[in-house]
Amino acid sequence: QVQLVESGGGLVQAGGSLRLSCAASGRTLSNHAMGWFRQAPGKEREFVAAISWSGSVTYYADSVKGRFTISRDNAKNTAYLQLNSLKPEDTAVYYCAARFSRRSGSVYSDGGEYDYWGQGTQVTVSS
């Protein structure tokens, strides 16, 4: 079992930045691909970014490409999502997710492919 805990959310003005963290416990993340998803009020959960367990491959939703950066530190059992140039439409609860992956370069954008989820952290962007 992997337990995930997100942190780093908050209230920020449009154009600002935040850094979200996803700390894992219970099992090493070194062989787990990671992903970030978000859900705004009244909307379905959507994919934001993913990273392979090696860290060598990343993948982003078009809506965040060039503004958000996903990374990981396997030694610290932690994944990160750097959010820059934030917009009001980025307001949502952000969730991290993990899944075991045999291939070091695989990334996953479908939430149904993930086995473990955090409780979420709120990001609110004011205009």
CYANA upper distance limits for C-alpha pairs under 8 A (distance plus 0.5 A):
  1 GLN  CA     26 GLY  CA      6.45
  1 GLN  CA     27 ARG  CA      7.01
  1 GLN  CA    116 TYR  CA      8.50
  2 VAL  CA     24 ALA  CA      6.98
  2 VAL  CA     25 SER  CA      6.35
  2 VAL  CA     26 GLY  CA      5.50
  2 VAL  CA     27 ARG  CA      5.99
  2 VAL  CA     28 THR  CA      8.49
  2 VAL  CA    116 TYR  CA      6.89
  3 GLN  CA     24 ALA  CA      6.01
  3 GLN  CA     25 SER  CA      5.69
  3 GLN  CA     26 GLY  CA      6.57
  3 GLN  CA    116 TYR  CA      7.60
  3 GLN  CA    117 TRP  CA      8.02
  3 GLN  CA    118 GLY  CA      7.55
  4 LEU  CA     22 CYS  CA      6.75
  4 LEU  CA     23 ALA  CA      6.14
  4 LEU  CA     24 ALA  CA      5.12
  4 LEU  CA     25 SER  CA      7.16
  4 LEU  CA     96 CYS  CA      7.81
  4 LEU  CA     97 ALA  CA      7.99
  4 LEU  CA    116 TYR  CA      7.80
  4 LEU  CA    117 TRP  CA      6.68
  4 LEU  CA    118 GLY  CA      5.06
  4 LEU  CA    119 GLN  CA      8.09
  5 VAL  CA     21 SER  CA      8.49
  5 VAL  CA     22 CYS  CA      5.93
  5 VAL  CA     23 ALA  CA      5.75
  5 VAL  CA     24 ALA  CA      7.03
  5 VAL  CA    118 GLY  CA      5.69
  5 VAL  CA    119 GLN  CA      7.04
  5 VAL  CA    120 GLY  CA      8.07
  6 GLU  CA     20 LEU  CA      7.40
  6 GLU  CA     21 SER  CA      5.98
  6 GLU  CA     22 CYS  CA      4.88
  6 GLU  CA     23 ALA  CA      6.95
  6 GLU  CA     95 TYR  CA      7.55
  6 GLU  CA     96 CYS  CA      7.35
  6 GLU  CA    118 GLY  CA      6.75
  6 GLU  CA    119 GLN  CA      7.46
  6 GLU  CA    120 GLY  CA      6.38
  6 GLU  CA    121 THR  CA      6.40
  7 SER  CA     20 LEU  CA      6.22
  7 SER  CA     21 SER  CA      5.76
  7 SER  CA     22 CYS  CA      7.06
  7 SER  CA    120 GLY  CA      8.46
  7 SER  CA    121 THR  CA      6.47
  8 GLY  CA     18 LEU  CA      7.47
  8 GLY  CA     19 ARG  CA      6.36
  8 GLY  CA     20 LEU  CA      5.01
  8 GLY  CA     21 SER  CA      6.62
  8 GLY  CA    121 THR  CA      7.70
  9 GLY  CA     18 LEU  CA      7.48
  9 GLY  CA     19 ARG  CA      8.01
  9 GLY  CA     20 LEU  CA      6.70
  9 GLY  CA    121 THR  CA      5.82
  9 GLY  CA    122 GLN  CA      5.72
  9 GLY  CA    123 VAL  CA      5.43
  9 GLY  CA    124 THR  CA      8.42
 10 GLY  CA     18 LEU  CA      8.35
 10 GLY  CA    121 THR  CA      8.50
 10 GLY  CA    122 GLN  CA      6.65
 10 GLY  CA    123 VAL  CA      5.56
 10 GLY  CA    124 THR  CA      6.62
 11 LEU  CA    123 VAL  CA      6.67
 11 LEU  CA    124 THR  CA      5.22
 11 LEU  CA    125 VAL  CA      6.41
 11 LEU  CA    126 SER  CA      7.83
 12 VAL  CA     16 GLY  CA      6.53
 12 VAL  CA     17 SER  CA      7.75
 12 VAL  CA     18 LEU  CA      8.27
 12 VAL  CA    123 VAL  CA      8.37
 12 VAL  CA    124 THR  CA      6.81
 12 VAL  CA    125 VAL  CA      5.52
 12 VAL  CA    126 SER  CA      6.77
 13 GLN  CA     86 LEU  CA      8.12
 13 GLN  CA    125 VAL  CA      5.86
 13 GLN  CA    126 SER  CA      5.28
 13 GLN  CA    127 SER  CA      6.67
 14 ALA  CA     85 SER  CA      7.48
 14 ALA  CA     86 LEU  CA      5.77
 14 ALA  CA     87 LYS  CA      5.51
 14 ALA  CA     88 PRO  CA      6.77
 14 ALA  CA    125 VAL  CA      6.20
 14 ALA  CA    126 SER  CA      6.19
 14 ALA  CA    127 SER  CA      5.82
 15 GLY  CA     84 ASN  CA      7.54
 15 GLY  CA     85 SER  CA      4.69
 15 GLY  CA     86 LEU  CA      5.31
 15 GLY  CA     87 LYS  CA      6.89
 16 GLY  CA     84 ASN  CA      6.69
 16 GLY  CA     85 SER  CA      6.03
 16 GLY  CA     86 LEU  CA      5.99
 17 SER  CA     82 GLN  CA      7.94
 17 SER  CA     83 LEU  CA      5.81
 17 SER  CA     84 ASN  CA      4.93
 17 SER  CA     85 SER  CA      6.77
 17 SER  CA     86 LEU  CA      6.74
 18 LEU  CA     82 GLN  CA      6.62
 18 LEU  CA     83 LEU  CA      5.61
 18 LEU  CA     84 ASN  CA      7.24
 19 ARG  CA     80 TYR  CA      7.40
 19 ARG  CA     81 LEU  CA      6.23
 19 ARG  CA     82 GLN  CA      4.95
 19 ARG  CA     83 LEU  CA      6.43
 20 LEU  CA     80 TYR  CA      6.02
 20 LEU  CA     81 LEU  CA      5.50
 20 LEU  CA     82 GLN  CA      6.80
 20 LEU  CA     83 LEU  CA      8.22
 21 SER  CA     78 THR  CA      7.28
 21 SER  CA     79 ALA  CA      6.34
 21 SER  CA     80 TYR  CA      5.04
 21 SER  CA     81 LEU  CA      7.03
 22 CYS  CA     78 THR  CA      5.92
 22 CYS  CA     79 ALA  CA      5.52
 22 CYS  CA     80 TYR  CA      6.60
 22 CYS  CA     96 CYS  CA      6.85
 22 CYS  CA    118 GLY  CA      8.35
 23 ALA  CA     77 ASN  CA      6.68
 23 ALA  CA     78 THR  CA      5.01
 23 ALA  CA     79 ALA  CA      7.14
 24 ALA  CA     28 THR  CA      7.99
 24 ALA  CA     29 LEU  CA      7.50
 24 ALA  CA     77 ASN  CA      6.09
 24 ALA  CA     78 THR  CA      6.56
 25 SER  CA     77 ASN  CA      7.98
 28 THR  CA     32 HIS  CA      8.47
 28 THR  CA     74 ASN  CA      8.26
 28 THR  CA     77 ASN  CA      6.81
 29 LEU  CA     33 ALA  CA      8.25
 29 LEU  CA     53 TRP  CA      7.87
 29 LEU  CA     74 ASN  CA      6.76
 29 LEU  CA     77 ASN  CA      6.11
 29 LEU  CA     78 THR  CA      8.19
 29 LEU  CA     98 ALA  CA      8.46
 30 SER  CA     53 TRP  CA      6.30
 30 SER  CA     54 SER  CA      7.76
 30 SER  CA     74 ASN  CA      5.88
 30 SER  CA     77 ASN  CA      7.88
 31 ASN  CA     53 TRP  CA      5.86
 31 ASN  CA     54 SER  CA      8.17
 31 ASN  CA    100 PHE  CA      6.43
 31 ASN  CA    101 SER  CA      6.50
 31 ASN  CA    102 ARG  CA      7.61
 31 ASN  CA    104 SER  CA      8.02
 32 HIS  CA     52 SER  CA      7.96
 32 HIS  CA     53 TRP  CA      5.58
 32 HIS  CA     98 ALA  CA      6.44
 32 HIS  CA     99 ARG  CA      5.56
 32 HIS  CA    100 PHE  CA      4.74
 32 HIS  CA    101 SER  CA      5.89
 33 ALA  CA     50 ALA  CA      8.02
 33 ALA  CA     51 ILE  CA      6.50
 33 ALA  CA     52 SER  CA      5.16
 33 ALA  CA     53 TRP  CA      4.96
 33 ALA  CA     98 ALA  CA      6.18
 33 ALA  CA     99 ARG  CA      5.94
 33 ALA  CA    100 PHE  CA      6.75
 33 ALA  CA    101 SER  CA      6.46
 33 ALA  CA    106 SER  CA      7.70
 33 ALA  CA    107 VAL  CA      6.87
 33 ALA  CA    108 TYR  CA      8.05
 34 MET  CA     50 ALA  CA      6.18
 34 MET  CA     51 ILE  CA      5.90
 34 MET  CA     52 SER  CA      7.03
 34 MET  CA     53 TRP  CA      7.47
 34 MET  CA     79 ALA  CA      7.93
 34 MET  CA     96 CYS  CA      7.65
 34 MET  CA     97 ALA  CA      6.15
 34 MET  CA     98 ALA  CA      5.04
 34 MET  CA     99 ARG  CA      7.14
 34 MET  CA    107 VAL  CA      8.17
 34 MET  CA    108 TYR  CA      8.44
 35 GLY  CA     47 PHE  CA      8.39
 35 GLY  CA     48 VAL  CA      8.04
 35 GLY  CA     49 ALA  CA      6.14
 35 GLY  CA     50 ALA  CA      4.58
 35 GLY  CA     51 ILE  CA      6.79
 35 GLY  CA     96 CYS  CA      6.15
 35 GLY  CA     97 ALA  CA      5.63
 35 GLY  CA     98 ALA  CA      6.88
 35 GLY  CA    108 TYR  CA      7.67
 35 GLY  CA    109 SER  CA      7.79
 36 TRP  CA     47 PHE  CA      7.05
 36 TRP  CA     48 VAL  CA      5.91
 36 TRP  CA     49 ALA  CA      5.71
 36 TRP  CA     50 ALA  CA      6.74
 36 TRP  CA     81 LEU  CA      8.14
 36 TRP  CA     94 TYR  CA      7.39
 36 TRP  CA     95 TYR  CA      6.13
 36 TRP  CA     96 CYS  CA      4.97
 36 TRP  CA     97 ALA  CA      6.74
 37 PHE  CA     45 ARG  CA      7.15
 37 PHE  CA     46 GLU  CA      6.02
 37 PHE  CA     47 PHE  CA      5.02
 37 PHE  CA     48 VAL  CA      5.46
 37 PHE  CA     49 ALA  CA      7.53
 37 PHE  CA     94 TYR  CA      6.24
 37 PHE  CA     95 TYR  CA      5.66
 37 PHE  CA     96 CYS  CA      6.80
 37 PHE  CA     97 ALA  CA      8.27
 37 PHE  CA    111 GLY  CA      8.26
 38 ARG  CA     45 ARG  CA      6.02
 38 ARG  CA     46 GLU  CA      5.96
 38 ARG  CA     47 PHE  CA      7.11
 38 ARG  CA     48 VAL  CA      7.22
 38 ARG  CA     92 ALA  CA      6.32
 38 ARG  CA     93 VAL  CA      5.91
 38 ARG  CA     94 TYR  CA      4.76
 38 ARG  CA     95 TYR  CA      6.35
 39 GLN  CA     43 LYS  CA      6.81
 39 GLN  CA     44 GLU  CA      6.47
 39 GLN  CA     45 ARG  CA      4.82
 39 GLN  CA     46 GLU  CA      6.75
 39 GLN  CA     92 ALA  CA      5.68
 39 GLN  CA     93 VAL  CA      5.82
 39 GLN  CA     94 TYR  CA      7.12
 40 ALA  CA     44 GLU  CA      7.74
 40 ALA  CA     45 ARG  CA      7.85
 40 ALA  CA     91 THR  CA      6.94
 40 ALA  CA     92 ALA  CA      4.68
 40 ALA  CA     93 VAL  CA      6.85
 41 PRO  CA     92 ALA  CA      7.57
 47 PHE  CA     61 ALA  CA      6.98
 47 PHE  CA    109 SER  CA      6.48
 47 PHE  CA    110 ASP  CA      7.59
 47 PHE  CA    111 GLY  CA      7.72
 48 VAL  CA     60 TYR  CA      6.41
 48 VAL  CA     61 ALA  CA      5.69
 48 VAL  CA     64 VAL  CA      7.43
 49 ALA  CA     58 THR  CA      7.78
 49 ALA  CA     59 TYR  CA      6.08
 49 ALA  CA     60 TYR  CA      4.87
 49 ALA  CA     61 ALA  CA      6.69
 49 ALA  CA     69 THR  CA      8.42
 49 ALA  CA     70 ILE  CA      6.99
 49 ALA  CA    109 SER  CA      7.83
 50 ALA  CA     58 THR  CA      6.08
 50 ALA  CA     59 TYR  CA      5.71
 50 ALA  CA     60 TYR  CA      7.07
 50 ALA  CA     70 ILE  CA      7.42
 50 ALA  CA    107 VAL  CA      6.34
 50 ALA  CA    108 TYR  CA      6.79
 50 ALA  CA    109 SER  CA      7.06
 51 ILE  CA     55 GLY  CA      6.36
 51 ILE  CA     56 SER  CA      8.07
 51 ILE  CA     57 VAL  CA      6.23
 51 ILE  CA     58 THR  CA      4.93
 51 ILE  CA     59 TYR  CA      7.03
 51 ILE  CA     70 ILE  CA      7.24
 51 ILE  CA     71 SER  CA      7.48
 51 ILE  CA     72 ARG  CA      8.41
 51 ILE  CA    106 SER  CA      8.35
 51 ILE  CA    107 VAL  CA      6.16
 51 ILE  CA    108 TYR  CA      8.44
 52 SER  CA     56 SER  CA      6.91
 52 SER  CA     57 VAL  CA      5.87
 52 SER  CA     58 THR  CA      7.02
 52 SER  CA    104 SER  CA      6.59
 52 SER  CA    105 GLY  CA      5.71
 52 SER  CA    106 SER  CA      5.75
 52 SER  CA    107 VAL  CA      5.55
 53 TRP  CA    101 SER  CA      7.77
 53 TRP  CA    104 SER  CA      6.06
 53 TRP  CA    105 GLY  CA      7.52
 53 TRP  CA    106 SER  CA      8.16
 54 SER  CA    104 SER  CA      5.69
 54 SER  CA    105 GLY  CA      7.03
 55 GLY  CA     71 SER  CA      7.36
 55 GLY  CA     72 ARG  CA      7.03
 55 GLY  CA    105 GLY  CA      8.26
 56 SER  CA    104 SER  CA      8.48
 56 SER  CA    105 GLY  CA      6.97
 57 VAL  CA    105 GLY  CA      6.23
 57 VAL  CA    106 SER  CA      7.73
 57 VAL  CA    107 VAL  CA      7.56
 58 THR  CA     70 ILE  CA      7.66
 58 THR  CA    107 VAL  CA      7.45
 59 TYR  CA    107 VAL  CA      7.55
 60 TYR  CA     64 VAL  CA      7.14
 60 TYR  CA     65 LYS  CA      6.14
 61 ALA  CA     65 LYS  CA      6.64
 64 VAL  CA     68 PHE  CA      6.11
 67 ARG  CA     83 LEU  CA      6.84
 67 ARG  CA     84 ASN  CA      5.61
 67 ARG  CA     85 SER  CA      6.52
 67 ARG  CA     86 LEU  CA      8.20
 68 PHE  CA     81 LEU  CA      7.23
 68 PHE  CA     82 GLN  CA      5.91
 68 PHE  CA     83 LEU  CA      5.13
 68 PHE  CA     84 ASN  CA      6.40
 69 THR  CA     81 LEU  CA      6.11
 69 THR  CA     82 GLN  CA      5.50
 69 THR  CA     83 LEU  CA      7.25
 70 ILE  CA     79 ALA  CA      7.99
 70 ILE  CA     80 TYR  CA      6.18
 70 ILE  CA     81 LEU  CA      5.05
 70 ILE  CA     82 GLN  CA      6.88
 71 SER  CA     79 ALA  CA      6.34
 71 SER  CA     80 TYR  CA      5.69
 71 SER  CA     81 LEU  CA      7.00
 72 ARG  CA     77 ASN  CA      8.36
 72 ARG  CA     78 THR  CA      6.34
 72 ARG  CA     79 ALA  CA      4.58
 72 ARG  CA     80 TYR  CA      6.29
 73 ASP  CA     77 ASN  CA      6.60
 73 ASP  CA     78 THR  CA      5.96
 73 ASP  CA     79 ALA  CA      6.72
 74 ASN  CA     78 THR  CA      6.79
 74 ASN  CA     79 ALA  CA      8.39
 86 LEU  CA     90 ASP  CA      6.99
 86 LEU  CA    125 VAL  CA      7.26
 87 LYS  CA     91 THR  CA      8.11
 87 LYS  CA    125 VAL  CA      6.66
 87 LYS  CA    126 SER  CA      8.30
 87 LYS  CA    127 SER  CA      8.04
 88 PRO  CA    124 THR  CA      7.84
 88 PRO  CA    125 VAL  CA      5.18
 88 PRO  CA    126 SER  CA      6.20
 88 PRO  CA    127 SER  CA      6.48
 89 GLU  CA    125 VAL  CA      8.07
 90 ASP  CA    123 VAL  CA      8.06
 90 ASP  CA    124 THR  CA      7.96
 90 ASP  CA    125 VAL  CA      7.23
 91 THR  CA    122 GLN  CA      8.29
 91 THR  CA    123 VAL  CA      5.88
 91 THR  CA    124 THR  CA      5.07
 91 THR  CA    125 VAL  CA      5.96
 92 ALA  CA    122 GLN  CA      6.56
 92 ALA  CA    123 VAL  CA      6.02
 92 ALA  CA    124 THR  CA      7.11
 93 VAL  CA    120 GLY  CA      6.29
 93 VAL  CA    121 THR  CA      5.87
 93 VAL  CA    122 GLN  CA      4.84
 93 VAL  CA    123 VAL  CA      6.49
 94 TYR  CA    120 GLY  CA      5.74
 94 TYR  CA    121 THR  CA      5.79
 94 TYR  CA    122 GLN  CA      6.72
 94 TYR  CA    123 VAL  CA      7.48
 95 TYR  CA    117 TRP  CA      7.41
 95 TYR  CA    118 GLY  CA      6.33
 95 TYR  CA    119 GLN  CA      7.16
 95 TYR  CA    120 GLY  CA      4.93
 95 TYR  CA    121 THR  CA      7.15
 96 CYS  CA    117 TRP  CA      6.43
 96 CYS  CA    118 GLY  CA      6.11
 96 CYS  CA    120 GLY  CA      7.67
 97 ALA  CA    114 TYR  CA      6.65
 97 ALA  CA    115 ASP  CA      7.79
 97 ALA  CA    116 TYR  CA      5.89
 97 ALA  CA    117 TRP  CA      4.93
 97 ALA  CA    118 GLY  CA      6.93
 98 ALA  CA    114 TYR  CA      6.10
 98 ALA  CA    115 ASP  CA      6.64
 98 ALA  CA    116 TYR  CA      5.63
 98 ALA  CA    117 TRP  CA      7.14
 99 ARG  CA    113 GLU  CA      7.79
 99 ARG  CA    114 TYR  CA      5.40
 99 ARG  CA    115 ASP  CA      5.71
 99 ARG  CA    116 TYR  CA      6.96
100 PHE  CA    115 ASP  CA      8.44
101 SER  CA    106 SER  CA      7.64
108 TYR  CA    113 GLU  CA      7.39
109 SER  CA    113 GLU  CA      8.40
110 ASP  CA    114 TYR  CA      8.11
